[in-house]
Amino acid sequence: MKGNSFGGDDNITLLAKGVVLKGEIHVEGTVRIDGRLDGDIQTKGQVIIGEDGLVQGTITAGSVVSSGRIKAKVMANERVQLMKTATLIGEVLTPLLVIEEGAKLQGVTDMGVTPWTDELPKLPGGVSDLSAHRAKQVVLLDKEASGDMR
């Protein structure tokens, strides 16, 4: 007979619907929020916010998947995914941001893009600039207007 285990990599912390927590959550595994958290979440694992979930504070995680509401600074090492019922107001720092159609985002995002200079990079020796080889614009004339009535 198998027993349910919440040890090791299967470690799940759950904040159930209807529960309000003011404070901090520090864990190694997955955190699922179906209630309300006014505070911070810190995990190397995944944070899942259900449709009824609300987080106000700071989220630091490996990845974040939300179907609920977030008003927070969100920092994810891997990805942030906003499902169609999600609303996020705040700051998002992640290398990968996935926004499903219908999700709402208001705030600042930083995906680690490095700034570039205004000068275009030099092309390698054997590669030529294709813009020099573009075709010239062609103008078609109406036969009647040009007087060509064959």
PyRosetta script that sets phi, psi and omega in degrees:
from pyrosetta import init, pose_from_sequence

init()
pose = pose_from_sequence("MKGNSFGGDDNITLLAKGVVLKGEIHVEGTVRIDGRLDGDIQTKGQVIIGEDGLVQGTITAGSVVSSGRIKAKVMANERVQLMKTATLIGEVLTPLLVIEEGAKLQGVTDMGVTPWTDELPKLPGGVSDLSAHRAKQVVLLDKEASGDMR")
pose.set_psi(1, 128.0)
pose.set_omega(1, -179.9)
pose.set_phi(2, -87.8)
pose.set_psi(2, 140.0)
pose.set_omega(2, 174.7)
pose.set_phi(3, -105.5)
pose.set_psi(3, 157.6)
pose.set_omega(3, 175.9)
pose.set_phi(4, -75.6)
pose.set_psi(4, 133.8)
pose.set_omega(4, -177.7)
pose.set_phi(5, -124.9)
pose.set_psi(5, 132.9)
pose.set_omega(5, 176.1)
pose.set_phi(6, -116.7)
pose.set_psi(6, 28.8)
pose.set_omega(6, -179.3)
pose.set_phi(7, -100.0)
pose.set_psi(7, 165.7)
pose.set_omega(7, 175.6)
pose.set_phi(8, 66.0)
pose.set_psi(8, -137.1)
pose.set_omega(8, -177.8)
pose.set_phi(9, -71.7)
pose.set_psi(9, -13.8)
pose.set_omega(9, -179.3)
pose.set_phi(10, -89.9)
pose.set_psi(10, 13.6)
pose.set_omega(10, -177.0)
pose.set_phi(11, -67.0)
pose.set_psi(11, 116.8)
pose.set_omega(11, -179.4)
pose.set_phi(12, -124.0)
pose.set_psi(12, 128.1)
pose.set_omega(12, 174.4)
pose.set_phi(13, -105.9)
pose.set_psi(13, 127.5)
pose.set_omega(13, -174.9)
pose.set_phi(14, -120.4)
pose.set_psi(14, 129.8)
pose.set_omega(14, 170.4)
pose.set_phi(15, -109.7)
pose.set_psi(15, 102.5)
pose.set_omega(15, -169.6)
pose.set_phi(16, -72.0)
pose.set_psi(16, 160.3)
pose.set_omega(16, 176.9)
pose.set_phi(17, -56.5)
pose.set_psi(17, 134.7)
pose.set_omega(17, 179.8)
pose.set_phi(18, 92.3)
pose.set_psi(18, -13.4)
pose.set_omega(18, -179.8)
pose.set_phi(19, -90.6)
pose.set_psi(19, 134.4)
pose.set_omega(19, 175.7)
pose.set_phi(20, -115.3)
pose.set_psi(20, 125.3)
pose.set_omega(20, -180.0)
pose.set_phi(21, -124.0)
pose.set_psi(21, 128.4)
pose.set_omega(21, 174.0)
pose.set_phi(22, -112.0)
pose.set_psi(22, 113.9)
pose.set_omega(22, -177.9)
pose.set_phi(23, 154.7)
pose.set_psi(23, -151.8)
pose.set_omega(23, -176.0)
pose.set_phi(24, -125.1)
pose.set_psi(24, 146.1)
pose.set_omega(24, 174.3)
pose.set_phi(25, -119.5)
pose.set_psi(25, 120.0)
pose.set_omega(25, 176.4)
pose.set_phi(26, -123.2)
pose.set_psi(26, 111.4)
pose.set_omega(26, 179.8)
pose.set_phi(27, -140.8)
pose.set_psi(27, 173.1)
pose.set_omega(27, 178.1)
pose.set_phi(28, -98.1)
pose.set_psi(28, -28.8)
pose.set_omega(28, -172.1)
pose.set_phi(29, -99.9)
pose.set_psi(29, -143.7)
pose.set_omega(29, -176.8)
pose.set_phi(30, -86.7)
pose.set_psi(30, 140.7)
pose.set_omega(30, 174.9)
pose.set_phi(31, -120.3)
pose.set_psi(31, 127.5)
pose.set_omega(31, 175.5)
pose.set_phi(32, -116.2)
pose.set_psi(32, 127.0)
pose.set_omega(32, -179.4)
pose.set_phi(33, -113.9)
pose.set_psi(33, 112.0)
pose.set_omega(33, 173.2)
pose.set_phi(34, -113.0)
pose.set_psi(34, -6.5)
pose.set_omega(34, 177.0)
pose.set_phi(35, -106.0)
pose.set_psi(35, -141.9)
pose.set_omega(35, -178.2)
pose.set_phi(36, -125.0)
pose.set_psi(36, 130.9)
pose.set_omega(36, 175.9)
pose.set_phi(37, -121.5)
pose.set_psi(37, 120.0)
pose.set_omega(37, 170.7)
pose.set_phi(38, -105.4)
pose.set_psi(38, 91.9)
pose.set_omega(38, -176.3)
pose.set_phi(39, 161.2)
pose.set_psi(39, -154.6)
pose.set_omega(39, -173.0)
pose.set_phi(40, -115.3)
pose.set_psi(40, 147.4)
pose.set_omega(40, 172.7)
pose.set_phi(41, -119.1)
pose.set_psi(41, 133.2)
pose.set_omega(41, 176.6)
pose.set_phi(42, -136.3)
pose.set_psi(42, 117.9)
pose.set_omega(42, 178.6)
pose.set_phi(43, -153.0)
pose.set_psi(43, 152.6)
pose.set_omega(43, 173.1)
pose.set_phi(44, -83.5)
pose.set_psi(44, -15.4)
pose.set_omega(44, -177.8)
pose.set_phi(45, -88.4)
pose.set_psi(45, -144.1)
pose.set_omega(45, -174.3)
pose.set_phi(46, -106.0)
pose.set_psi(46, 143.2)
pose.set_omega(46, 171.0)
pose.set_phi(47, -112.0)
pose.set_psi(47, 126.1)
pose.set_omega(47, 178.7)
pose.set_phi(48, -117.7)
pose.set_psi(48, 125.2)
pose.set_omega(48, 176.5)
pose.set_phi(49, -111.5)
pose.set_psi(49, 116.9)
pose.set_omega(49, -179.8)
pose.set_phi(50, -74.0)
pose.set_psi(50, 173.1)
pose.set_omega(50, -177.8)
pose.set_phi(51, -56.6)
pose.set_psi(51, -33.6)
pose.set_omega(51, 179.9)
pose.set_phi(52, -91.6)
pose.set_psi(52, -0.3)
pose.set_omega(52, -176.3)
pose.set_phi(53, -79.6)
pose.set_psi(53, 148.6)
pose.set_omega(53, 177.0)
pose.set_phi(54, -142.0)
pose.set_psi(54, 127.1)
pose.set_omega(54, 177.0)
pose.set_phi(55, -125.5)
pose.set_psi(55, 127.9)
pose.set_omega(55, 174.5)
pose.set_phi(56, -125.7)
pose.set_psi(56, 115.7)
pose.set_omega(56, -177.8)
pose.set_phi(57, 152.0)
pose.set_psi(57, -126.9)
pose.set_omega(57, 179.9)
pose.set_phi(58, -134.4)
pose.set_psi(58, 135.1)
pose.set_omega(58, 177.0)
pose.set_phi(59, -118.1)
pose.set_psi(59, 122.1)
pose.set_omega(59, 175.2)
pose.set_phi(60, -123.6)
pose.set_psi(60, 117.2)
pose.set_omega(60, -172.9)
pose.set_phi(61, -154.5)
pose.set_psi(61, 171.5)
pose.set_omega(61, 171.2)
pose.set_phi(62, -68.8)
pose.set_psi(62, -48.7)
pose.set_omega(62, 176.8)
pose.set_phi(63, -147.9)
pose.set_psi(63, 155.7)
pose.set_omega(63, -179.9)
pose.set_phi(64, -131.3)
pose.set_psi(64, 130.1)
pose.set_omega(64, 174.7)
pose.set_phi(65, -125.5)
pose.set_psi(65, 122.4)
pose.set_omega(65, -176.3)
pose.set_phi(66, -127.4)
pose.set_psi(66, 134.5)
pose.set_omega(66, 168.9)
pose.set_phi(67, -114.5)
pose.set_psi(67, -2.8)
pose.set_omega(67, -174.9)
pose.set_phi(68, -110.1)
pose.set_psi(68, -146.1)
pose.set_omega(68, -175.6)
pose.set_phi(69, -114.9)
pose.set_psi(69, 134.4)
pose.set_omega(69, 177.9)
pose.set_phi(70, -129.6)
pose.set_psi(70, 128.8)
pose.set_omega(70, 170.3)
pose.set_phi(71, -126.9)
pose.set_psi(71, 87.3)
pose.set_omega(71, -167.9)
pose.set_phi(72, -163.6)
pose.set_psi(72, 170.1)
pose.set_omega(72, 166.4)
pose.set_phi(73, -91.1)
pose.set_psi(73, 123.6)
pose.set_omega(73, -176.2)
pose.set_phi(74, -114.6)
pose.set_psi(74, 121.4)
pose.set_omega(74, 178.2)
pose.set_phi(75, -123.3)
pose.set_psi(75, 115.8)
pose.set_omega(75, -179.2)
pose.set_phi(76, -127.3)
pose.set_psi(76, 130.0)
pose.set_omega(76, -179.4)
pose.set_phi(77, -70.0)
pose.set_psi(77, -29.1)
pose.set_omega(77, -175.2)
pose.set_phi(78, -107.0)
pose.set_psi(78, -57.5)
pose.set_omega(78, -174.9)
pose.set_phi(79, -166.0)
pose.set_psi(79, 157.4)
pose.set_omega(79, 169.6)
pose.set_phi(80, -124.5)
pose.set_psi(80, 128.3)
pose.set_omega(80, -179.5)
pose.set_phi(81, -124.1)
pose.set_psi(81, 123.1)
pose.set_omega(81, 178.0)
pose.set_phi(82, -106.5)
pose.set_psi(82, 116.1)
pose.set_omega(82, 179.3)
pose.set_phi(83, -78.4)
pose.set_psi(83, 171.6)
pose.set_omega(83, -171.2)
pose.set_phi(84, -59.7)
pose.set_psi(84, -26.0)
pose.set_omega(84, -179.3)
pose.set_phi(85, -94.7)
pose.set_psi(85, 3.8)
pose.set_omega(85, -175.0)
pose.set_phi(86, -80.7)
pose.set_psi(86, 148.2)
pose.set_omega(86, 169.8)
pose.set_phi(87, -132.7)
pose.set_psi(87, 128.2)
pose.set_omega(87, 178.4)
pose.set_phi(88, -128.5)
pose.set_psi(88, 123.2)
pose.set_omega(88, 174.9)
pose.set_phi(89, -119.4)
pose.set_psi(89, 118.4)
pose.set_omega(89, -179.3)
pose.set_phi(90, 151.1)
pose.set_psi(90, -149.1)
pose.set_omega(90, -176.6)
pose.set_phi(91, -117.2)
pose.set_psi(91, 134.7)
pose.set_omega(91, -179.6)
pose.set_phi(92, -122.7)
pose.set_psi(92, 123.2)
pose.set_omega(92, 176.3)
pose.set_phi(93, -121.4)
pose.set_psi(93, 109.8)
pose.set_omega(93, -177.3)
pose.set_phi(94, -162.5)
pose.set_psi(94, 150.5)
pose.set_omega(94, 176.9)
pose.set_phi(95, -76.6)
pose.set_psi(95, -18.8)
pose.set_omega(95, -177.7)
pose.set_phi(96, -138.7)
pose.set_psi(96, 122.4)
pose.set_omega(96, 179.4)
pose.set_phi(97, -121.3)
pose.set_psi(97, 121.4)
pose.set_omega(97, 179.7)
pose.set_phi(98, -116.0)
pose.set_psi(98, 122.9)
pose.set_omega(98, -179.2)
pose.set_phi(99, -122.2)
pose.set_psi(99, 113.5)
pose.set_omega(99, 178.9)
pose.set_phi(100, -74.5)
pose.set_psi(100, 148.6)
pose.set_omega(100, 179.0)
pose.set_phi(101, -57.1)
pose.set_psi(101, 128.8)
pose.set_omega(101, -178.6)
pose.set_phi(102, 106.2)
pose.set_psi(102, -22.7)
pose.set_omega(102, 178.1)
pose.set_phi(103, -70.2)
pose.set_psi(103, 153.7)
pose.set_omega(103, -178.3)
pose.set_phi(104, -121.6)
pose.set_psi(104, 135.4)
pose.set_omega(104, -179.3)
pose.set_phi(105, -136.2)
pose.set_psi(105, 127.3)
pose.set_omega(105, 174.1)
pose.set_phi(106, -131.5)
pose.set_psi(106, 120.2)
pose.set_omega(106, 179.6)
pose.set_phi(107, 151.3)
pose.set_psi(107, -154.1)
pose.set_omega(107, -176.2)
pose.set_phi(108, -115.7)
pose.set_psi(108, 136.8)
pose.set_omega(108, 175.9)
pose.set_phi(109, -121.6)
pose.set_psi(109, 145.3)
pose.set_omega(109, 176.5)
pose.set_phi(110, -137.8)
pose.set_psi(110, 113.4)
pose.set_omega(110, -178.8)
pose.set_phi(111, -107.2)
pose.set_psi(111, 21.2)
pose.set_omega(111, 175.1)
pose.set_phi(112, 77.5)
pose.set_psi(112, 22.7)
pose.set_omega(112, 179.3)
pose.set_phi(113, -73.2)
pose.set_psi(113, 132.2)
pose.set_omega(113, 177.3)
pose.set_phi(114, -91.3)
pose.set_psi(114, 141.8)
pose.set_omega(114, -179.0)
pose.set_phi(115, -66.4)
pose.set_psi(115, 154.2)
pose.set_omega(115, 178.2)
pose.set_phi(116, -117.8)
pose.set_psi(116, 162.8)
pose.set_omega(116, 178.5)
pose.set_phi(117, -84.3)
pose.set_psi(117, 162.2)
pose.set_omega(117, 178.7)
pose.set_phi(118, -71.6)
pose.set_psi(118, -18.5)
pose.set_omega(118, 180.0)
pose.set_phi(119, -80.9)
pose.set_psi(119, 132.8)
pose.set_omega(119, 178.7)
pose.set_phi(120, -70.8)
pose.set_psi(120, 143.1)
pose.set_omega(120, 179.1)
pose.set_phi(121, -66.9)
pose.set_psi(121, 149.0)
pose.set_omega(121, 177.2)
pose.set_phi(122, -72.2)
pose.set_psi(122, 137.7)
pose.set_omega(122, 178.3)
pose.set_phi(123, -80.1)
pose.set_psi(123, 146.9)
pose.set_omega(123, 178.2)
pose.set_phi(124, -58.3)
pose.set_psi(124, 156.9)
pose.set_omega(124, -174.8)
pose.set_phi(125, -43.6)
pose.set_psi(125, -47.9)
pose.set_omega(125, -175.2)
pose.set_phi(126, -85.9)
pose.set_psi(126, -0.7)
pose.set_omega(126, -176.4)
pose.set_phi(127, -104.2)
pose.set_psi(127, 129.0)
pose.set_omega(127, 179.9)
pose.set_phi(128, -103.8)
pose.set_psi(128, 162.8)
pose.set_omega(128, 179.5)
pose.set_phi(129, -75.5)
pose.set_psi(129, 116.6)
pose.set_omega(129, -176.4)
pose.set_phi(130, -70.5)
pose.set_psi(130, -21.8)
pose.set_omega(130, -178.6)
pose.set_phi(131, -64.2)
pose.set_psi(131, -26.3)
pose.set_omega(131, 178.9)
pose.set_phi(132, -71.4)
pose.set_psi(132, -18.0)
pose.set_omega(132, -176.2)
pose.set_phi(133, -105.1)
pose.set_psi(133, 10.7)
pose.set_omega(133, 179.8)
pose.set_phi(134, -66.8)
pose.set_psi(134, 145.3)
pose.set_omega(134, 178.2)
pose.set_phi(135, -69.3)
pose.set_psi(135, 149.4)
pose.set_omega(135, 177.8)
pose.set_phi(136, -77.1)
pose.set_psi(136, 154.8)
pose.set_omega(136, -178.9)
pose.set_phi(137, -67.9)
pose.set_psi(137, 137.8)
pose.set_omega(137, 180.0)
pose.set_phi(138, -107.2)
pose.set_psi(138, 132.9)
pose.set_omega(138, 179.1)
pose.set_phi(139, -111.7)
pose.set_psi(139, 125.8)
pose.set_omega(139, 177.7)
pose.set_phi(140, -96.9)
pose.set_psi(140, 134.2)
pose.set_omega(140, 179.5)
pose.set_phi(141, -104.5)
pose.set_psi(141, 144.1)
pose.set_omega(141, 176.3)
pose.set_phi(142, -71.7)
pose.set_psi(142, 133.0)
pose.set_omega(142, -175.9)
pose.set_phi(143, -60.1)
pose.set_psi(143, -42.6)
pose.set_omega(143, -178.7)
pose.set_phi(144, -65.5)
pose.set_psi(144, -41.7)
pose.set_omega(144, -178.5)
pose.set_phi(145, -66.8)
pose.set_psi(145, -30.1)
pose.set_omega(145, -177.8)
pose.set_phi(146, -87.8)
pose.set_psi(146, -7.8)
pose.set_omega(146, 178.5)
pose.set_phi(147, 84.8)
pose.set_psi(147, 5.6)
pose.set_omega(147, -179.6)
pose.set_phi(148, -88.4)
pose.set_psi(148, 96.1)
pose.set_omega(148, -175.9)
pose.set_phi(149, -115.3)
pose.set_psi(149, 75.1)
pose.set_omega(149, -176.0)
pose.set_phi(150, -78.7)
pose.dump_pdb("model.pdb")
